[in-house]
Amino acid sequence: EGMPCMIFANWRGFSGGSRDMAGEILKFGAMIVDALREYENPVYIYLPPHGELRGGSWVVVDPTINEEKMSMFADPDSRGGILEPAGITEVKFRVPDQLKVMHRI
């Protein structure tokens, strides 16, 4: 039909554990990635106010899947990232590594 695709993303993600495997979560996530990779019309991803996009769900709608067609927009009050907040607190950087990252960004 030549219509753009609008995705309102507010997902917590998935872990890849046995529960997600039994529910075929990874399989359907991969199907979404495949469809977005080949989509020929614009794809707009929007994180609504107070919405969250975390973990595996971020990977599924990452605009680098189809850079020419996909764009992501987020409300200033939304949150997103690959790691859950609990996982972020467990990541430990040594001071030299922190400095490298700070200078890279």
C-alpha positions as CSV (number, residue, x, y, z in Angstrom):
1,E,0.0,0.0,0.0
2,G,3.0,2.3,0.3
3,M,2.1,3.5,3.8
4,P,4.6,4.5,6.4
5,C,4.8,2.4,9.6
6,M,4.3,4.1,13.0
7,I,5.4,2.1,16.1
8,F,4.5,3.4,19.5
9,A,7.2,1.6,21.6
10,N,6.7,1.0,25.3
11,W,8.2,-2.4,26.0
12,R,10.3,-3.8,28.8
13,G,12.2,-6.3,26.7
14,F,13.0,-9.9,27.0
15,S,15.8,-11.9,28.5
16,G,16.3,-14.8,26.2
17,G,15.7,-17.3,29.0
18,S,13.8,-20.5,28.8
19,R,10.5,-18.8,29.5
20,D,11.0,-16.4,26.6
21,M,12.1,-19.3,24.4
22,A,9.0,-21.3,25.3
23,G,6.8,-18.3,24.5
24,E,8.6,-17.9,21.2
25,I,9.4,-14.2,22.1
26,L,12.8,-14.3,20.4
27,K,11.3,-15.9,17.3
28,F,8.7,-13.1,16.9
29,G,11.3,-10.4,17.7
30,A,13.5,-11.8,14.9
31,M,10.5,-11.8,12.6
32,I,9.9,-8.1,13.4
33,V,13.6,-7.3,12.7
34,D,13.5,-9.1,9.3
35,A,10.3,-7.2,8.3
36,L,11.8,-3.9,9.3
37,R,15.0,-4.6,7.5
38,E,13.2,-5.1,4.2
39,Y,10.5,-2.4,4.7
40,E,10.6,0.0,1.8
41,N,8.5,2.9,3.3
42,P,9.3,5.2,6.2
43,V,9.2,3.7,9.7
44,Y,8.7,6.0,12.7
45,I,9.4,4.7,16.2
46,Y,8.1,6.9,19.0
47,L,8.7,6.4,22.7
48,P,5.7,8.1,24.5
49,P,5.9,10.1,27.7
50,H,6.9,7.9,30.6
51,G,7.4,5.0,28.2
52,E,10.3,2.6,28.4
53,L,12.2,0.7,25.7
54,R,14.6,-1.8,27.3
55,G,16.7,-4.8,26.6
56,G,15.8,-7.0,23.6
57,S,12.9,-4.8,22.6
58,W,15.4,-1.9,21.9
59,V,17.3,-4.2,19.6
60,V,14.1,-5.1,17.7
61,V,13.4,-1.5,16.8
62,D,16.9,-0.1,16.6
63,P,17.0,2.3,13.6
64,T,20.3,0.9,12.4
65,I,18.3,-2.1,11.1
66,N,17.2,0.1,8.2
67,E,19.0,3.4,8.5
68,E,17.6,4.9,5.3
69,K,13.9,4.3,6.3
70,M,13.8,4.2,10.1
71,S,13.7,7.1,12.5
72,M,13.3,7.1,16.3
73,F,11.8,9.9,18.3
74,A,11.4,10.0,22.1
75,D,9.5,12.2,24.5
76,P,11.9,13.8,27.0
77,D,10.1,11.9,29.8
78,S,10.6,8.5,28.2
79,R,13.5,6.1,29.0
80,G,15.4,3.6,26.9
81,G,18.5,1.5,26.8
82,I,19.9,-2.0,26.3
83,L,20.3,-2.8,30.0
84,E,17.6,-2.7,32.7
85,P,18.4,-0.3,35.5
86,A,19.3,-3.2,37.8
87,G,21.8,-4.4,35.2
88,I,23.3,-1.0,34.8
89,T,24.2,-0.7,38.5
90,E,26.1,-4.0,38.2
91,V,28.3,-2.8,35.3
92,K,31.6,-1.7,36.7
93,F,34.1,0.4,34.8
94,R,37.6,1.0,35.9
95,V,38.8,4.6,36.0
96,P,40.9,4.3,32.8
97,D,38.0,2.7,30.9
98,Q,35.6,5.5,32.2
99,L,38.0,8.1,30.8
100,K,38.2,6.4,27.4
101,V,34.4,6.3,27.2
102,M,34.1,9.9,28.3
103,H,36.6,11.1,25.7
104,R,34.9,9.0,23.0
105,I,31.5,10.6,23.6
